[in-house]
Amino acid sequence: MTGDVEEAVLEMYLCGISVRKIAGVAEALSRVKVGKDAVSRIARRLEETQREWRERSLEEKEYP
């Protein structure tokens, strides 16, 4: 799967499109079969990155 396809999958996921619909759209646009499991794995990576960002330490910087 190319980076562009993965980026499109993430954008659709963030817009609230269902995993099955994302898989269908990605396949139609890229002619690459993207299963719902692959979409879930991509989304999980996004969620992990988001969780790390939310839980980051804020003690290192001063905020006005």
PDB file of N, CA, C and O in Angstrom, chain B, residues numbered from 101:
ATOM      1  N   MET B 101       0.854  -1.175   0.000  1.00  0.00           N
ATOM      2  CA  MET B 101       0.000   0.000   0.000  1.00  0.00           C
ATOM      3  C   MET B 101       0.897   1.234   0.000  1.00  0.00           C
ATOM      4  O   MET B 101       1.853   1.305   0.772  1.00  0.00           O
ATOM      5  N   THR B 102       0.600   2.190  -0.845  1.00  0.00           N
ATOM      6  CA  THR B 102       1.407   3.395  -0.931  1.00  0.00           C
ATOM      7  C   THR B 102       1.065   4.346   0.215  1.00  0.00           C
ATOM      8  O   THR B 102       0.034   4.210   0.875  1.00  0.00           O
ATOM      9  N   GLY B 103       1.943   5.294   0.429  1.00  0.00           N
ATOM     10  CA  GLY B 103       1.704   6.291   1.463  1.00  0.00           C
ATOM     11  C   GLY B 103       0.465   7.116   1.189  1.00  0.00           C
ATOM     12  O   GLY B 103      -0.239   7.524   2.113  1.00  0.00           O
ATOM     13  N   ASP B 104       0.197   7.365  -0.101  1.00  0.00           N
ATOM     14  CA  ASP B 104      -0.989   8.144  -0.458  1.00  0.00           C
ATOM     15  C   ASP B 104      -2.273   7.414  -0.092  1.00  0.00           C
ATOM     16  O   ASP B 104      -3.229   8.021   0.391  1.00  0.00           O
ATOM     17  N   VAL B 105      -2.286   6.116  -0.323  1.00  0.00           N
ATOM     18  CA  VAL B 105      -3.471   5.324   0.020  1.00  0.00           C
ATOM     19  C   VAL B 105      -3.652   5.308   1.530  1.00  0.00           C
ATOM     20  O   VAL B 105      -4.763   5.475   2.034  1.00  0.00           O
ATOM     21  N   GLU B 106      -2.552   5.106   2.247  1.00  0.00           N
ATOM     22  CA  GLU B 106      -2.630   5.097   3.705  1.00  0.00           C
ATOM     23  C   GLU B 106      -3.112   6.444   4.233  1.00  0.00           C
ATOM     24  O   GLU B 106      -3.917   6.494   5.162  1.00  0.00           O
ATOM     25  N   GLU B 107      -2.627   7.526   3.650  1.00  0.00           N
ATOM     26  CA  GLU B 107      -3.061   8.870   4.042  1.00  0.00           C
ATOM     27  C   GLU B 107      -4.557   9.055   3.802  1.00  0.00           C
ATOM     28  O   GLU B 107      -5.260   9.625   4.636  1.00  0.00           O
ATOM     29  N   ALA B 108      -5.034   8.574   2.665  1.00  0.00           N
ATOM     30  CA  ALA B 108      -6.463   8.673   2.350  1.00  0.00           C
ATOM     31  C   ALA B 108      -7.287   7.856   3.339  1.00  0.00           C
ATOM     32  O   ALA B 108      -8.354   8.292   3.771  1.00  0.00           O
ATOM     33  N   VAL B 109      -6.794   6.674   3.697  1.00  0.00           N
ATOM     34  CA  VAL B 109      -7.487   5.835   4.677  1.00  0.00           C
ATOM     35  C   VAL B 109      -7.604   6.576   6.006  1.00  0.00           C
ATOM     36  O   VAL B 109      -8.668   6.574   6.626  1.00  0.00           O
ATOM     37  N   LEU B 110      -6.524   7.204   6.443  1.00  0.00           N
ATOM     38  CA  LEU B 110      -6.557   7.946   7.710  1.00  0.00           C
ATOM     39  C   LEU B 110      -7.536   9.111   7.647  1.00  0.00           C
ATOM     40  O   LEU B 110      -8.288   9.346   8.593  1.00  0.00           O
ATOM     41  N   GLU B 111      -7.528   9.836   6.541  1.00  0.00           N
ATOM     42  CA  GLU B 111      -8.453  10.964   6.390  1.00  0.00           C
ATOM     43  C   GLU B 111      -9.902  10.501   6.463  1.00  0.00           C
ATOM     44  O   GLU B 111     -10.721  11.125   7.137  1.00  0.00           O
ATOM     45  N   MET B 112     -10.216   9.419   5.776  1.00  0.00           N
ATOM     46  CA  MET B 112     -11.588   8.902   5.806  1.00  0.00           C
ATOM     47  C   MET B 112     -11.958   8.440   7.209  1.00  0.00           C
ATOM     48  O   MET B 112     -13.074   8.675   7.671  1.00  0.00           O
ATOM     49  N   TYR B 113     -11.017   7.779   7.887  1.00  0.00           N
ATOM     50  CA  TYR B 113     -11.272   7.308   9.247  1.00  0.00           C
ATOM     51  C   TYR B 113     -11.560   8.480  10.180  1.00  0.00           C
ATOM     52  O   TYR B 113     -12.478   8.420  10.998  1.00  0.00           O
ATOM     53  N   LEU B 114     -10.774   9.542  10.053  1.00  0.00           N
ATOM     54  CA  LEU B 114     -10.981  10.722  10.895  1.00  0.00           C
ATOM     55  C   LEU B 114     -12.312  11.412  10.609  1.00  0.00           C
ATOM     56  O   LEU B 114     -12.863  12.090  11.476  1.00  0.00           O
ATOM     57  N   CYS B 115     -12.823  11.239   9.402  1.00  0.00           N
ATOM     58  CA  CYS B 115     -14.121  11.821   9.041  1.00  0.00           C
ATOM     59  C   CYS B 115     -15.291  10.962   9.514  1.00  0.00           C
ATOM     60  O   CYS B 115     -16.452  11.340   9.357  1.00  0.00           O
ATOM     61  N   GLY B 116     -14.976   9.806  10.092  1.00  0.00           N
ATOM     62  CA  GLY B 116     -16.025   8.978  10.651  1.00  0.00           C
ATOM     63  C   GLY B 116     -16.619   7.963   9.692  1.00  0.00           C
ATOM     64  O   GLY B 116     -17.675   7.391   9.965  1.00  0.00           O
ATOM     65  N   ILE B 117     -15.955   7.735   8.576  1.00  0.00           N
ATOM     66  CA  ILE B 117     -16.452   6.752   7.614  1.00  0.00           C
ATOM     67  C   ILE B 117     -16.175   5.353   8.154  1.00  0.00           C
ATOM     68  O   ILE B 117     -15.128   5.119   8.757  1.00  0.00           O
ATOM     69  N   SER B 118     -17.091   4.433   7.946  1.00  0.00           N
ATOM     70  CA  SER B 118     -16.939   3.085   8.486  1.00  0.00           C
ATOM     71  C   SER B 118     -15.752   2.370   7.845  1.00  0.00           C
ATOM     72  O   SER B 118     -15.345   2.690   6.728  1.00  0.00           O
ATOM     73  N   VAL B 119     -15.214   1.413   8.562  1.00  0.00           N
ATOM     74  CA  VAL B 119     -14.053   0.657   8.102  1.00  0.00           C
ATOM     75  C   VAL B 119     -14.364  -0.072   6.791  1.00  0.00           C
ATOM     76  O   VAL B 119     -13.528  -0.097   5.887  1.00  0.00           O
ATOM     77  N   ARG B 120     -15.532  -0.651   6.682  1.00  0.00           N
ATOM     78  CA  ARG B 120     -15.906  -1.363   5.447  1.00  0.00           C
ATOM     79  C   ARG B 120     -15.997  -0.410   4.254  1.00  0.00           C
ATOM     80  O   ARG B 120     -15.530  -0.732   3.161  1.00  0.00           O
ATOM     81  N   LYS B 121     -16.597   0.760   4.466  1.00  0.00           N
ATOM     82  CA  LYS B 121     -16.700   1.723   3.379  1.00  0.00           C
ATOM     83  C   LYS B 121     -15.320   2.232   2.970  1.00  0.00           C
ATOM     84  O   LYS B 121     -15.054   2.422   1.783  1.00  0.00           O
ATOM     85  N   ILE B 122     -14.452   2.451   3.941  1.00  0.00           N
ATOM     86  CA  ILE B 122     -13.089   2.894   3.643  1.00  0.00           C
ATOM     87  C   ILE B 122     -12.382   1.857   2.781  1.00  0.00           C
ATOM     88  O   ILE B 122     -11.722   2.203   1.801  1.00  0.00           O
ATOM     89  N   ALA B 123     -12.522   0.594   3.145  1.00  0.00           N
ATOM     90  CA  ALA B 123     -11.884  -0.479   2.376  1.00  0.00           C
ATOM     91  C   ALA B 123     -12.384  -0.471   0.940  1.00  0.00           C
ATOM     92  O   ALA B 123     -11.591  -0.637   0.013  1.00  0.00           O
ATOM     93  N   GLY B 124     -13.668  -0.284   0.739  1.00  0.00           N
ATOM     94  CA  GLY B 124     -14.240  -0.248  -0.603  1.00  0.00           C
ATOM     95  C   GLY B 124     -13.767   0.941  -1.409  1.00  0.00           C
ATOM     96  O   GLY B 124     -13.436   0.799  -2.586  1.00  0.00           O
ATOM     97  N   VAL B 125     -13.729   2.109  -0.796  1.00  0.00           N
ATOM     98  CA  VAL B 125     -13.279   3.321  -1.489  1.00  0.00           C
ATOM     99  C   VAL B 125     -11.804   3.213  -1.852  1.00  0.00           C
ATOM    100  O   VAL B 125     -11.415   3.547  -2.971  1.00  0.00           O
ATOM    101  N   ALA B 126     -10.989   2.755  -0.925  1.00  0.00           N
ATOM    102  CA  ALA B 126      -9.553   2.629  -1.183  1.00  0.00           C
ATOM    103  C   ALA B 126      -9.296   1.670  -2.338  1.00  0.00           C
ATOM    104  O   ALA B 126      -8.440   1.929  -3.185  1.00  0.00           O
ATOM    105  N   GLU B 127     -10.023   0.583  -2.373  1.00  0.00           N
ATOM    106  CA  GLU B 127      -9.861  -0.379  -3.464  1.00  0.00           C
ATOM    107  C   GLU B 127     -10.305   0.222  -4.795  1.00  0.00           C
ATOM    108  O   GLU B 127      -9.650   0.016  -5.817  1.00  0.00           O
ATOM    109  N   ALA B 128     -11.398   0.952  -4.790  1.00  0.00           N
ATOM    110  CA  ALA B 128     -11.897   1.560  -6.025  1.00  0.00           C
ATOM    111  C   ALA B 128     -10.939   2.625  -6.557  1.00  0.00           C
ATOM    112  O   ALA B 128     -10.761   2.745  -7.769  1.00  0.00           O
ATOM    113  N   LEU B 129     -10.329   3.387  -5.676  1.00  0.00           N
ATOM    114  CA  LEU B 129      -9.447   4.466  -6.111  1.00  0.00           C
ATOM    115  C   LEU B 129      -8.052   3.985  -6.502  1.00  0.00           C
ATOM    116  O   LEU B 129      -7.459   4.504  -7.447  1.00  0.00           O
ATOM    117  N   SER B 130      -7.538   3.016  -5.793  1.00  0.00           N
ATOM    118  CA  SER B 130      -6.141   2.633  -6.007  1.00  0.00           C
ATOM    119  C   SER B 130      -5.974   1.276  -6.673  1.00  0.00           C
ATOM    120  O   SER B 130      -4.864   0.882  -7.031  1.00  0.00           O
ATOM    121  N   ARG B 131      -7.069   0.573  -6.834  1.00  0.00           N
ATOM    122  CA  ARG B 131      -7.038  -0.792  -7.381  1.00  0.00           C
ATOM    123  C   ARG B 131      -6.176  -1.719  -6.528  1.00  0.00           C
ATOM    124  O   ARG B 131      -5.700  -2.757  -6.988  1.00  0.00           O
ATOM    125  N   VAL B 132      -5.992  -1.318  -5.283  1.00  0.00           N
ATOM    126  CA  VAL B 132      -5.293  -2.144  -4.300  1.00  0.00           C
ATOM    127  C   VAL B 132      -6.336  -2.616  -3.314  1.00  0.00           C
ATOM    128  O   VAL B 132      -7.059  -1.802  -2.739  1.00  0.00           O
ATOM    129  N   LYS B 133      -6.426  -3.900  -3.112  1.00  0.00           N
ATOM    130  CA  LYS B 133      -7.416  -4.428  -2.172  1.00  0.00           C
ATOM    131  C   LYS B 133      -6.950  -4.109  -0.754  1.00  0.00           C
ATOM    132  O   LYS B 133      -5.900  -4.572  -0.309  1.00  0.00           O
ATOM    133  N   VAL B 134      -7.736  -3.323  -0.070  1.00  0.00           N
ATOM    134  CA  VAL B 134      -7.448  -2.934   1.305  1.00  0.00           C
ATOM    135  C   VAL B 134      -8.550  -3.529   2.161  1.00  0.00           C
ATOM    136  O   VAL B 134      -9.693  -3.075   2.110  1.00  0.00           O
ATOM    137  N   GLY B 135      -8.218  -4.531   2.939  1.00  0.00           N
ATOM    138  CA  GLY B 135      -9.207  -5.174   3.786  1.00  0.00           C
ATOM    139  C   GLY B 135      -9.536  -4.351   5.008  1.00  0.00           C
ATOM    140  O   GLY B 135      -8.789  -3.450   5.391  1.00  0.00           O
ATOM    141  N   LYS B 136     -10.663  -4.671   5.614  1.00  0.00           N
ATOM    142  CA  LYS B 136     -11.051  -3.933   6.822  1.00  0.00           C
ATOM    143  C   LYS B 136     -10.042  -4.122   7.942  1.00  0.00           C
ATOM    144  O   LYS B 136      -9.889  -3.244   8.791  1.00  0.00           O
ATOM    145  N   ASP B 137      -9.349  -5.261   7.955  1.00  0.00           N
ATOM    146  CA  ASP B 137      -8.312  -5.476   8.967  1.00  0.00           C
ATOM    147  C   ASP B 137      -7.143  -4.514   8.768  1.00  0.00           C
ATOM    148  O   ASP B 137      -6.582  -4.002   9.737  1.00  0.00           O
ATOM    149  N   ALA B 138      -6.779  -4.272   7.512  1.00  0.00           N
ATOM    150  CA  ALA B 138      -5.698  -3.320   7.218  1.00  0.00           C
ATOM    151  C   ALA B 138      -6.108  -1.914   7.632  1.00  0.00           C
ATOM    152  O   ALA B 138      -5.301  -1.167   8.184  1.00  0.00           O
ATOM    153  N   VAL B 139      -7.353  -1.554   7.368  1.00  0.00           N
ATOM    154  CA  VAL B 139      -7.848  -0.239   7.773  1.00  0.00           C
ATOM    155  C   VAL B 139      -7.785  -0.121   9.300  1.00  0.00           C
ATOM    156  O   VAL B 139      -7.381   0.916   9.825  1.00  0.00           O
ATOM    157  N   SER B 140      -8.175  -1.163   9.999  1.00  0.00           N
ATOM    158  CA  SER B 140      -8.136  -1.144  11.463  1.00  0.00           C
ATOM    159  C   SER B 140      -6.709  -1.004  11.975  1.00  0.00           C
ATOM    160  O   SER B 140      -6.472  -0.286  12.947  1.00  0.00           O
ATOM    161  N   ARG B 141      -5.753  -1.678  11.337  1.00  0.00           N
ATOM    162  CA  ARG B 141      -4.345  -1.554  11.751  1.00  0.00           C
ATOM    163  C   ARG B 141      -3.831  -0.140  11.545  1.00  0.00           C
ATOM    164  O   ARG B 141      -3.130   0.401  12.400  1.00  0.00           O
ATOM    165  N   ILE B 142      -4.175   0.457  10.417  1.00  0.00           N
ATOM    166  CA  ILE B 142      -3.755   1.832  10.134  1.00  0.00           C
ATOM    167  C   ILE B 142      -4.359   2.773  11.169  1.00  0.00           C
ATOM    168  O   ILE B 142      -3.666   3.641  11.701  1.00  0.00           O
ATOM    169  N   ALA B 143      -5.637   2.605  11.453  1.00  0.00           N
ATOM    170  CA  ALA B 143      -6.320   3.458  12.426  1.00  0.00           C
ATOM    171  C   ALA B 143      -5.723   3.271  13.822  1.00  0.00           C
ATOM    172  O   ALA B 143      -5.608   4.236  14.577  1.00  0.00           O
ATOM    173  N   ARG B 144      -5.349   2.057  14.167  1.00  0.00           N
ATOM    174  CA  ARG B 144      -4.759   1.782  15.480  1.00  0.00           C
ATOM    175  C   ARG B 144      -3.447   2.544  15.644  1.00  0.00           C
ATOM    176  O   ARG B 144      -3.161   3.075  16.717  1.00  0.00           O
ATOM    177  N   ARG B 145      -2.645   2.597  14.568  1.00  0.00           N
ATOM    178  CA  ARG B 145      -1.392   3.358  14.640  1.00  0.00           C
ATOM    179  C   ARG B 145      -1.679   4.824  14.899  1.00  0.00           C
ATOM    180  O   ARG B 145      -0.984   5.468  15.686  1.00  0.00           O
ATOM    181  N   LEU B 146      -2.706   5.357  14.237  1.00  0.00           N
ATOM    182  CA  LEU B 146      -3.091   6.746  14.453  1.00  0.00           C
ATOM    183  C   LEU B 146      -3.522   6.962  15.894  1.00  0.00           C
ATOM    184  O   LEU B 146      -3.136   7.949  16.520  1.00  0.00           O
ATOM    185  N   GLU B 147      -4.319   6.045  16.422  1.00  0.00           N
ATOM    186  CA  GLU B 147      -4.790   6.163  17.800  1.00  0.00           C
ATOM    187  C   GLU B 147      -3.634   6.085  18.794  1.00  0.00           C
ATOM    188  O   GLU B 147      -3.645   6.785  19.806  1.00  0.00           O
ATOM    189  N   GLU B 148      -2.634   5.239  18.517  1.00  0.00           N
ATOM    190  CA  GLU B 148      -1.467   5.135  19.389  1.00  0.00           C
ATOM    191  C   GLU B 148      -0.670   6.439  19.385  1.00  0.00           C
ATOM    192  O   GLU B 148      -0.226   6.908  20.433  1.00  0.00           O
ATOM    193  N   THR B 149      -0.496   7.009  18.216  1.00  0.00           N
ATOM    194  CA  THR B 149       0.219   8.284  18.104  1.00  0.00           C
ATOM    195  C   THR B 149      -0.533   9.376  18.840  1.00  0.00           C
ATOM    196  O   THR B 149       0.071  10.195  19.532  1.00  0.00           O
ATOM    197  N   GLN B 150      -1.844   9.390  18.692  1.00  0.00           N
ATOM    198  CA  GLN B 150      -2.662  10.387  19.376  1.00  0.00           C
ATOM    199  C   GLN B 150      -2.584  10.216  20.892  1.00  0.00           C
ATOM    200  O   GLN B 150      -2.484  11.199  21.626  1.00  0.00           O
ATOM    201  N   ARG B 151      -2.629   8.974  21.358  1.00  0.00           N
ATOM    202  CA  ARG B 151      -2.543   8.718  22.791  1.00  0.00           C
ATOM    203  C   ARG B 151      -1.196   9.195  23.338  1.00  0.00           C
ATOM    204  O   ARG B 151      -1.150   9.826  24.394  1.00  0.00           O
ATOM    205  N   GLU B 152      -0.113   8.903  22.639  1.00  0.00           N
ATOM    206  CA  GLU B 152       1.212   9.353  23.072  1.00  0.00           C
ATOM    207  C   GLU B 152       1.257  10.872  23.156  1.00  0.00           C
ATOM    208  O   GLU B 152       1.823  11.423  24.100  1.00  0.00           O
ATOM    209  N   TRP B 153       0.669  11.550  22.182  1.00  0.00           N
ATOM    210  CA  TRP B 153       0.660  13.002  22.178  1.00  0.00           C
ATOM    211  C   TRP B 153      -0.147  13.552  23.357  1.00  0.00           C
ATOM    212  O   TRP B 153       0.277  14.494  24.026  1.00  0.00           O
ATOM    213  N   ARG B 154      -1.322  12.948  23.601  1.00  0.00           N
ATOM    214  CA  ARG B 154      -2.161  13.408  24.709  1.00  0.00           C
ATOM    215  C   ARG B 154      -1.490  13.208  26.058  1.00  0.00           C
ATOM    216  O   ARG B 154      -1.682  14.007  26.975  1.00  0.00           O
ATOM    217  N   GLU B 155      -0.706  12.148  26.183  1.00  0.00           N
ATOM    218  CA  GLU B 155      -0.093  11.811  27.469  1.00  0.00           C
ATOM    219  C   GLU B 155       1.323  12.363  27.612  1.00  0.00           C
ATOM    220  O   GLU B 155       2.009  12.034  28.579  1.00  0.00           O
ATOM    221  N   ARG B 156       1.778  13.195  26.669  1.00  0.00           N
ATOM    222  CA  ARG B 156       3.134  13.723  26.733  1.00  0.00           C
ATOM    223  C   ARG B 156       3.288  14.647  27.935  1.00  0.00           C
ATOM    224  O   ARG B 156       2.314  15.217  28.429  1.00  0.00           O
ATOM    225  N   SER B 157       4.509  14.782  28.388  1.00  0.00           N
ATOM    226  CA  SER B 157       4.796  15.648  29.524  1.00  0.00           C
ATOM    227  C   SER B 157       4.750  17.104  29.081  1.00  0.00           C
ATOM    228  O   SER B 157       5.287  17.457  28.031  1.00  0.00           O
ATOM    229  N   LEU B 158       4.121  17.930  29.867  1.00  0.00           N
ATOM    230  CA  LEU B 158       4.058  19.356  29.583  1.00  0.00           C
ATOM    231  C   LEU B 158       4.939  20.155  30.534  1.00  0.00           C
ATOM    232  O   LEU B 158       4.909  21.386  30.520  1.00  0.00           O
ATOM    233  N   GLU B 159       5.707  19.479  31.344  1.00  0.00           N
ATOM    234  CA  GLU B 159       6.534  20.134  32.338  1.00  0.00           C
ATOM    235  C   GLU B 159       7.778  20.787  31.739  1.00  0.00           C
ATOM    236  O   GLU B 159       8.381  21.654  32.371  1.00  0.00           O
ATOM    237  N   GLU B 160       8.168  20.385  30.533  1.00  0.00           N
ATOM    238  CA  GLU B 160       9.395  20.876  29.923  1.00  0.00           C
ATOM    239  C   GLU B 160       9.283  22.313  29.426  1.00  0.00           C
ATOM    240  O   GLU B 160      10.298  22.996  29.292  1.00  0.00           O
ATOM    241  N   LYS B 161       8.084  22.777  29.153  1.00  0.00           N
ATOM    242  CA  LYS B 161       7.897  24.092  28.572  1.00  0.00           C
ATOM    243  C   LYS B 161       7.119  24.990  29.520  1.00  0.00           C
ATOM    244  O   LYS B 161       6.373  24.529  30.385  1.00  0.00           O
ATOM    245  N   GLU B 162       7.320  26.288  29.328  1.00  0.00           N
ATOM    246  CA  GLU B 162       6.541  27.257  30.090  1.00  0.00           C
ATOM    247  C   GLU B 162       5.408  27.750  29.224  1.00  0.00           C
ATOM    248  O   GLU B 162       5.597  28.042  28.043  1.00  0.00           O
ATOM    249  N   TYR B 163       4.249  27.842  29.801  1.00  0.00           N
ATOM    250  CA  TYR B 163       3.084  28.321  29.088  1.00  0.00           C
ATOM    251  C   TYR B 163       2.580  29.600  29.745  1.00  0.00           C
ATOM    252  O   TYR B 163       2.453  29.658  30.968  1.00  0.00           O
ATOM    253  N   PRO B 164       2.292  30.620  28.948  1.00  0.00           N
ATOM    254  CA  PRO B 164       1.809  31.888  29.527  1.00  0.00           C
ATOM    255  C   PRO B 164       0.426  31.741  30.143  1.00  0.00           C
ATOM    256  O   PRO B 164      -0.122  32.709  30.670  1.00  0.00           O
TER     257      PRO B 164
END
